[in-house]
Amino acid sequence: MTPVELSRTVLRAVRRAVDAGELSVDPPERVVVTPPGAGGCGDYATNVALQLARPAGQSALRVADVLRGHLLDLDGIRDVSVTGPGFLNISLRAADADAGAQRLVEEILRRGQRYGHADPGAPSRAVELRCPREPRALVHADVVARLLRAVHGDTVRIRCVGVSAGVSAGARAGVSHAGPPPPPASASVAAWADLLALPADISLTAADAPADVHFSADAPADTCPSADAPADVSPSAAAPADLGPATAPPDGNDTPVTPITPVTLDIRPTPAAPAPAPAEGDLRADGRAPAETPESDLLSLGPDAARWALLHPAPHDRPRPGRAYLVQRESNPLFRVRYAHARARALLRNAADLGFGPEPGPVDGAAARALLAVLADHPRVLGGAAAHRAPDRLARHLVNVADAALPYLVTVLPLGEEKPSAAHRARLALAEAAGTVLAGGLSLLGIDAPDHL
């Protein structure tokens, strides 16, 4: 039973309780199931009882007890326990758990890097993201746009908010939180454009003239925005996402098209902290002068490490870019994520040399179960990151996937004189699924996922 199937099963139990008159509520449209948290048990957990307690006029524990009885009557459920204030912890029957794990791996391999993305034809919106013209805000807006396209199929336009020429010295030093920093020198803007894979002409020609960065509605979520993207985009071919007058559709139909007003969302993360002012003649260990601004420190990291340095901390936390993001050690979370992906790809090459390939099937062991749990949680994390405009949720989730994958990957290949078997093919399929999720997540963050490190 996959998380999606279990979600439907829990929703069926809610509807049964409502039909039996035990709960007087409107059943929710969907139920979220996740791996159990601290103090939990079983294969999955859900907080649906806490959500329904107030509308039902009952305590969460009472609602959980009602739902527990209905869940135990449904196929595939081995046990249900109630923990904490009313969390339902669900254990699946072994056969259903194995079948669900196999279907999960099959779904990831079938959908590839689009696992967890919206299905074609899903309802979408026109969204305008507004952000200050500074590196972290631009990176966040870029990734939020990718997430909204991926999870909801939205059409997204990014608008950079202009700033006035008269900015205080404190704001210029990154001390004040009253507003965005002033536009940088044109050379810095061009470097930002390269760093973010954006057009190089996004700077202001006048301090009070806003500059727009537009994203193509047809561009997939895991690609960079195009410099040739149209200035006005919409969720459908016939409706521009602006506030202009009604226009006739391109097919010559006389019926005017009503313009769509986009949903406006603000992206304002805390800017990066400036580097300490260098002493005269001070040099870095590599012989270069130390960075005097957060922008120059970012540019010294390169695009991938710079993006990670800005995205991994929560939006309200102030990132502190440094060369630690370039160190290829276990202490660097970006390195762990990319290394786990590279290891998964290397296992596919090594298995091909041994004459076998991936084939989804039952897998056992604590390491495999831990990895399956975080892979199953990927769609929920994508949805949460898009809904809360929080790319850091996706970045931290990728670290969790990597940390679960690395202990598992050493168990995949045959050892010594051992011959490849169905178990090895199933383990390899799960390793490939982990690498696919890591590659897809890094792509949404705009970070490269190399096959070799």
C-alpha positions as CSV (number, residue, x, y, z in Angstrom):
1,M,0.0,0.0,0.0
2,T,1.5,3.3,-1.1
3,P,1.0,6.6,0.8
4,V,-1.5,7.7,-1.7
5,E,-3.5,4.5,-1.3
6,L,-3.3,4.7,2.5
7,S,-4.5,8.3,2.4
8,R,-7.6,7.1,0.5
9,T,-8.0,4.3,3.0
10,V,-8.0,6.7,5.9
11,L,-10.4,8.9,4.1
12,R,-12.7,5.9,3.6
13,A,-12.6,5.3,7.4
14,V,-13.6,8.9,8.0
15,R,-16.6,8.6,5.7
16,R,-17.6,5.4,7.3
17,A,-17.6,7.0,10.7
18,V,-19.7,9.9,9.3
19,D,-22.2,7.5,7.7
20,A,-22.5,5.6,11.0
21,G,-23.3,8.8,12.8
22,E,-20.2,8.6,15.1
23,L,-18.7,11.8,13.7
24,S,-20.7,14.9,12.6
25,V,-18.3,16.5,10.2
26,D,-17.7,17.1,6.5
27,P,-15.1,14.6,5.4
28,P,-11.9,16.4,4.2
29,E,-11.0,16.3,0.5
30,R,-7.7,14.5,1.3
31,V,-5.8,13.1,4.3
32,V,-2.0,13.5,4.7
33,V,0.0,10.5,5.9
34,T,3.6,10.8,6.7
35,P,6.4,8.6,8.3
36,P,5.9,8.6,12.1
37,G,7.6,11.3,14.0
38,A,9.3,11.2,17.4
39,G,7.3,9.0,19.7
40,G,5.4,7.4,16.9
41,C,5.4,3.9,15.7
42,G,4.2,1.8,12.7
43,D,4.7,2.5,9.1
44,Y,2.8,5.8,8.7
45,A,1.1,8.4,10.9
46,T,-1.7,10.9,10.3
47,N,-3.1,13.8,12.3
48,V,-6.6,13.7,10.8
49,A,-8.1,13.2,14.2
50,L,-6.7,16.5,15.4
51,Q,-8.0,18.2,12.3
52,L,-11.6,16.8,12.8
53,A,-11.8,17.2,16.6
54,R,-13.1,20.8,16.7
55,P,-15.6,20.5,13.8
56,A,-16.8,17.2,15.4
57,G,-17.2,18.8,18.8
58,Q,-15.2,16.0,20.4
59,S,-11.7,15.5,21.8
60,A,-9.0,14.4,19.4
61,L,-8.5,11.2,21.3
62,R,-12.2,10.3,21.0
63,V,-12.1,11.0,17.3
64,A,-8.9,8.9,17.0
65,D,-10.5,6.0,18.8
66,V,-13.5,6.1,16.4
67,L,-11.3,6.1,13.3
68,R,-9.1,3.4,14.7
69,G,-12.0,1.0,14.9
70,H,-13.0,1.7,11.3
71,L,-9.4,1.4,10.0
72,L,-8.9,-2.0,11.6
73,D,-11.8,-3.3,9.6
74,L,-10.2,-2.3,6.3
75,D,-7.9,-4.5,4.2
76,G,-4.2,-4.0,4.4
77,I,-4.2,-2.6,8.0
78,R,-2.4,-4.7,10.6
79,D,-2.6,-2.4,13.6
80,V,-3.5,1.1,14.5
81,S,-2.3,2.8,17.7
82,V,-3.0,6.3,19.1
83,T,-0.1,8.3,20.4
84,G,0.2,11.8,21.8
85,P,-2.8,14.1,21.6
86,G,-4.4,12.0,19.0
87,F,-2.0,10.9,16.2
88,L,-3.0,7.7,14.4
89,N,0.0,5.4,13.9
90,I,-0.8,2.8,11.2
91,S,1.1,-0.5,10.7
92,L,0.5,-2.3,7.4
93,R,0.3,-6.1,6.8
94,A,3.7,-7.4,5.6
95,A,2.4,-8.4,2.1
96,D,0.7,-5.0,1.6
97,A,3.7,-3.2,2.8
98,D,6.0,-5.1,0.4
99,A,3.5,-4.5,-2.5
100,G,3.2,-0.8,-1.6
101,A,7.0,-0.4,-1.5
102,Q,7.2,-2.0,-4.9
103,R,4.5,0.2,-6.4
104,L,6.2,3.3,-4.9
105,V,9.5,2.4,-6.6
106,E,7.7,1.7,-9.8
107,E,5.9,5.1,-9.7
108,I,9.2,6.9,-9.0
109,L,10.9,5.2,-11.9
110,R,7.9,5.7,-14.2
111,R,7.6,9.4,-13.5
112,G,11.3,10.1,-13.2
113,Q,12.3,13.5,-11.9
114,R,8.6,14.6,-12.2
115,Y,7.7,12.3,-9.3
116,G,5.5,14.4,-6.9
117,H,4.6,16.9,-9.7
118,A,1.1,17.8,-10.8
119,D,-0.5,15.7,-13.4
120,P,-1.1,17.3,-16.8
121,G,-4.4,19.1,-17.0
122,A,-4.6,19.8,-13.2
123,P,-6.2,23.2,-12.3
124,S,-3.7,26.0,-12.3
125,R,-3.4,29.7,-11.5
126,A,-1.6,32.8,-12.8
127,V,0.8,33.9,-10.1
128,E,3.0,36.9,-9.9
129,L,5.9,36.8,-7.5
130,R,7.3,40.1,-6.3
131,C,10.8,40.3,-4.7
132,P,13.6,42.8,-4.0
133,R,16.4,42.9,-6.5
134,E,19.0,41.2,-4.3
135,P,20.6,37.7,-4.7
136,R,18.7,35.7,-2.1
137,A,15.3,37.1,-3.0
138,L,15.9,36.4,-6.7
139,V,17.0,32.8,-5.9
140,H,14.0,32.2,-3.7
141,A,11.6,33.6,-6.2
142,D,13.2,31.5,-8.9
143,V,12.8,28.3,-6.9
144,V,9.3,29.1,-5.6
145,A,8.3,29.7,-9.3
146,R,9.7,26.2,-10.2
147,L,7.8,24.7,-7.2
148,L,4.5,26.3,-8.1
149,R,4.8,25.1,-11.7
150,A,5.8,21.6,-10.6
151,V,3.2,21.1,-7.8
152,H,0.2,23.1,-9.1
153,G,1.0,23.6,-12.8
154,D,0.8,27.3,-12.2
155,T,1.9,30.0,-14.7
156,V,4.4,32.2,-12.8
157,R,5.8,35.7,-13.5
158,I,8.5,37.2,-11.3
159,R,8.6,41.0,-10.9
160,C,11.6,42.6,-9.3
161,V,10.6,45.6,-7.1
162,G,12.6,48.8,-7.8
163,V,14.4,50.7,-5.0
164,S,15.1,54.3,-4.7
165,A,18.5,55.9,-5.2
166,G,18.6,57.4,-1.7
167,V,19.4,54.4,0.6
168,S,21.1,54.8,3.9
169,A,24.6,53.7,4.5
170,G,23.3,51.2,7.1
171,A,21.1,49.6,4.5
172,R,23.9,49.6,2.0
173,A,26.0,47.6,4.5
174,G,23.2,45.1,5.0
175,V,22.4,46.2,8.5
176,S,18.9,47.7,8.2
177,H,15.9,45.5,7.6
178,A,13.7,48.4,6.6
179,G,14.0,47.7,2.9
180,P,15.9,45.9,0.2
181,P,19.5,46.9,-0.5
182,P,20.3,49.3,-3.3
183,P,20.9,48.0,-6.8
184,P,24.5,46.8,-7.2
185,A,27.0,47.9,-9.8
186,S,26.2,46.7,-13.3
187,A,29.1,44.2,-13.1
188,S,27.5,42.6,-10.0
189,V,24.1,42.5,-11.7
190,A,25.6,40.7,-14.7
191,A,27.3,38.2,-12.3
192,W,24.0,37.7,-10.4
193,A,22.3,37.0,-13.8
194,D,24.8,34.3,-14.6
195,L,24.5,32.9,-11.0
196,L,20.7,32.6,-11.3
197,A,20.6,31.7,-15.0
198,L,18.6,34.9,-15.6
199,P,18.9,37.4,-18.4
200,A,21.8,39.8,-17.8
201,D,19.7,42.9,-18.3
202,I,17.6,42.7,-15.2
203,S,19.2,45.7,-13.6
204,L,17.5,49.1,-13.4
205,T,18.4,51.8,-15.9
206,A,16.8,54.3,-13.4
207,A,16.7,53.8,-9.7
208,D,12.9,54.1,-9.5
209,A,12.0,52.0,-12.6
210,P,11.0,48.5,-11.9
211,A,12.7,45.7,-13.8
212,D,10.8,42.5,-14.7
213,V,12.0,39.0,-15.0
214,H,9.5,36.9,-16.9
215,F,9.2,33.1,-16.9
216,S,7.8,31.1,-19.8
217,A,4.5,29.3,-19.2
218,D,5.7,26.5,-21.4
219,A,9.0,25.9,-19.7
220,P,9.2,22.8,-17.5
221,A,9.6,23.3,-13.8
222,D,13.1,21.8,-13.8
223,T,14.6,24.1,-16.3
224,C,16.0,27.6,-16.0
225,P,13.8,30.5,-17.1
226,S,14.4,31.6,-20.7
227,A,15.7,35.0,-21.7
228,D,13.2,34.9,-24.6
229,A,10.2,34.2,-22.4
230,P,7.1,36.4,-23.3
231,A,6.5,39.5,-21.2
232,D,3.0,38.4,-20.3
233,V,2.1,34.8,-19.5
234,S,-1.1,33.0,-18.5
235,P,-2.3,29.6,-17.4
236,S,-3.9,29.1,-20.8
237,A,-3.0,29.9,-24.3
238,A,-5.9,32.2,-24.7
239,A,-5.8,34.3,-21.5
240,P,-2.9,36.7,-20.8
241,A,-2.0,37.0,-17.1
242,D,-2.1,40.8,-17.0
243,L,-4.7,43.5,-16.4
244,G,-4.9,44.8,-19.9
245,P,-8.1,45.1,-22.0
246,A,-10.0,42.1,-23.3
247,T,-8.5,40.7,-26.5
248,A,-9.8,38.5,-29.2
249,P,-8.4,34.9,-29.3
250,P,-5.9,34.1,-32.0
251,D,-8.3,31.8,-33.8
252,G,-10.4,34.7,-35.0
253,N,-13.4,34.1,-32.7
254,D,-15.3,37.3,-32.0
255,T,-15.9,36.4,-28.4
256,P,-13.5,38.6,-26.3
257,V,-11.3,36.9,-23.7
258,T,-11.5,38.2,-20.2
259,P,-8.0,38.9,-18.8
260,I,-7.0,36.9,-15.7
261,T,-5.8,38.8,-12.6
262,P,-2.8,36.9,-11.3
263,V,-2.4,36.0,-7.6
264,T,0.3,38.2,-6.2
265,L,2.8,36.8,-3.7
266,D,5.7,38.5,-2.0
267,I,9.1,36.9,-1.6
268,R,11.2,38.7,0.9
269,P,13.7,36.4,2.7
270,T,16.4,37.9,5.0
271,P,19.3,39.0,2.8
272,A,22.7,37.3,3.2
273,A,25.0,38.6,5.9
274,P,27.9,40.8,4.7
275,A,31.4,39.5,5.2
276,P,33.6,41.2,7.9
277,A,35.4,44.3,6.7
278,P,39.0,43.2,5.7
279,A,42.0,44.7,7.3
280,E,44.3,46.6,4.8
281,G,46.5,44.1,3.0
282,D,44.6,41.2,4.5
283,L,44.5,38.1,2.2
284,R,42.7,34.8,2.2
285,A,44.4,31.5,2.5
286,D,44.4,31.2,-1.3
287,G,46.1,34.5,-1.7
288,R,43.0,36.5,-2.9
289,A,41.7,39.6,-1.1
290,P,38.8,38.7,1.1
291,A,35.2,39.3,0.0
292,E,33.9,42.7,1.1
293,T,30.2,42.1,0.4
294,P,27.9,39.1,0.6
295,E,27.4,39.3,-3.2
296,S,31.1,38.9,-3.9
297,D,31.3,36.1,-1.4
298,L,28.5,34.3,-3.1
299,L,30.0,34.7,-6.5
300,S,33.2,33.2,-5.2
301,L,31.3,30.0,-4.4
302,G,29.9,29.4,-7.9
303,P,26.3,28.9,-8.9
304,D,25.5,25.5,-7.2
305,A,27.1,26.2,-3.8
306,A,25.8,29.8,-3.8
307,R,22.2,28.7,-4.4
308,W,22.5,26.1,-1.7
309,A,23.9,28.7,0.7
310,L,20.9,30.9,0.1
311,L,18.2,28.2,0.0
312,H,19.1,25.8,2.8
313,P,18.6,28.2,5.7
314,A,15.0,29.1,6.5
315,P,13.8,32.4,4.9
316,H,13.8,34.2,8.2
317,D,17.4,33.1,9.0
318,R,20.3,35.1,7.7
319,P,22.6,33.0,5.5
320,R,26.3,33.3,5.9
321,P,27.9,32.2,2.7
322,G,31.4,30.7,3.1
323,R,33.8,28.4,1.6
324,A,32.6,25.6,3.8
325,Y,29.9,25.0,1.2
326,L,32.7,24.0,-1.3
327,V,34.3,21.4,1.0
328,Q,33.7,17.8,-0.1
329,R,33.2,16.3,3.3
330,E,30.4,14.8,5.3
331,S,30.0,18.0,7.2
332,N,28.8,19.7,4.1
333,P,25.1,18.8,3.5
334,L,25.2,19.8,-0.2
335,F,28.1,17.4,-0.7
336,R,26.2,14.6,1.0
337,V,23.2,15.1,-1.3
338,R,25.2,15.2,-4.5
339,Y,27.4,12.4,-3.4
340,A,24.4,10.2,-2.6
341,H,23.1,10.9,-6.1
342,A,26.5,10.1,-7.7
343,R,26.7,6.9,-5.8
344,A,23.3,5.8,-6.9
345,R,24.3,6.5,-10.5
346,A,27.6,4.6,-10.0
347,L,25.7,1.6,-8.7
348,L,23.7,1.4,-12.0
349,R,27.0,1.4,-14.0
350,N,28.6,-1.2,-11.7
351,A,25.5,-3.4,-11.9
352,A,25.5,-3.2,-15.7
353,D,29.1,-4.4,-15.7
354,L,27.9,-7.4,-13.6
355,G,25.2,-8.1,-16.1
356,F,22.0,-7.1,-14.2
357,G,19.7,-4.1,-14.0
358,P,17.1,-2.6,-11.7
359,E,13.7,-4.4,-11.3
360,P,11.3,-3.2,-8.6
361,G,10.5,-5.9,-6.0
362,P,10.3,-6.6,-2.3
363,V,13.2,-5.2,-0.2
364,D,13.9,-5.8,3.4
365,G,16.0,-4.4,6.2
366,A,15.8,-1.3,8.4
367,A,17.9,0.8,6.0
368,A,15.5,0.1,3.1
369,R,12.5,0.9,5.2
370,A,13.9,4.2,6.3
371,L,14.7,5.1,2.7
372,L,11.3,4.1,1.5
373,A,9.7,6.3,4.1
374,V,11.5,9.5,3.0
375,L,10.9,8.8,-0.7
376,A,7.2,8.3,0.0
377,D,7.2,11.7,1.8
378,H,8.6,13.6,-1.2
379,P,5.3,14.7,-2.8
380,R,4.1,16.1,0.6
381,V,7.3,18.0,1.0
382,L,7.0,19.5,-2.4
383,G,3.5,20.6,-1.7
384,G,4.5,22.2,1.6
385,A,7.5,24.0,0.1
386,A,5.3,25.4,-2.6
387,A,2.4,26.3,-0.3
388,H,4.6,28.1,2.2
389,R,7.0,29.5,-0.3
390,A,9.8,27.8,1.6
391,P,12.5,26.2,-0.6
392,D,14.4,25.4,2.6
393,R,11.9,22.6,3.2
394,L,12.9,20.9,0.0
395,A,16.6,21.4,0.7
396,R,16.4,19.8,4.2
397,H,14.3,17.0,2.8
398,L,17.0,16.2,0.2
399,V,19.5,16.0,3.1
400,N,17.2,13.5,4.8
401,V,16.9,11.4,1.6
402,A,20.7,11.4,1.2
403,D,21.3,10.5,4.9
404,A,18.8,7.6,4.5
405,A,20.3,6.5,1.1
406,L,24.0,6.4,2.0
407,P,23.8,3.6,4.5
408,Y,21.5,1.6,2.2
409,L,23.6,2.0,-1.0
410,V,26.4,-0.2,0.4
411,T,24.0,-3.2,0.5
412,V,23.0,-3.1,-3.1
413,L,25.6,-5.0,-5.1
414,P,26.6,-8.7,-4.6
415,L,29.5,-9.4,-2.4
416,G,32.4,-11.7,-3.3
417,E,31.3,-14.7,-5.3
418,E,27.6,-14.0,-4.7
419,K,25.6,-14.1,-7.9
420,P,23.1,-11.3,-8.8
421,S,19.5,-12.3,-7.8
422,A,16.0,-10.9,-7.8
423,A,16.8,-9.3,-4.4
424,H,19.8,-7.4,-5.9
425,R,17.7,-6.2,-8.7
426,A,15.1,-4.9,-6.3
427,R,17.7,-3.2,-4.2
428,L,19.2,-1.6,-7.3
429,A,15.7,-0.3,-8.3
430,L,15.3,1.3,-4.9
431,A,18.8,2.9,-5.2
432,E,17.8,4.2,-8.7
433,A,14.6,5.7,-7.2
434,A,16.6,7.5,-4.5
435,G,18.9,8.9,-7.1
436,T,16.0,10.0,-9.2
437,V,14.4,11.9,-6.3
438,L,17.6,13.6,-5.4
439,A,18.2,14.7,-9.0
440,G,14.6,16.0,-9.3
441,G,14.9,17.9,-6.0
442,L,18.2,19.5,-6.9
443,S,16.8,20.4,-10.3
444,L,14.0,22.3,-8.7
445,L,16.5,24.1,-6.6
446,G,18.4,25.0,-9.8
447,I,21.4,23.0,-8.7
448,D,23.3,20.5,-10.9
449,A,23.3,16.8,-10.0
450,P,26.4,15.3,-11.5
451,D,26.8,11.6,-12.1
452,H,30.4,11.8,-11.1
453,L,32.1,13.6,-8.2
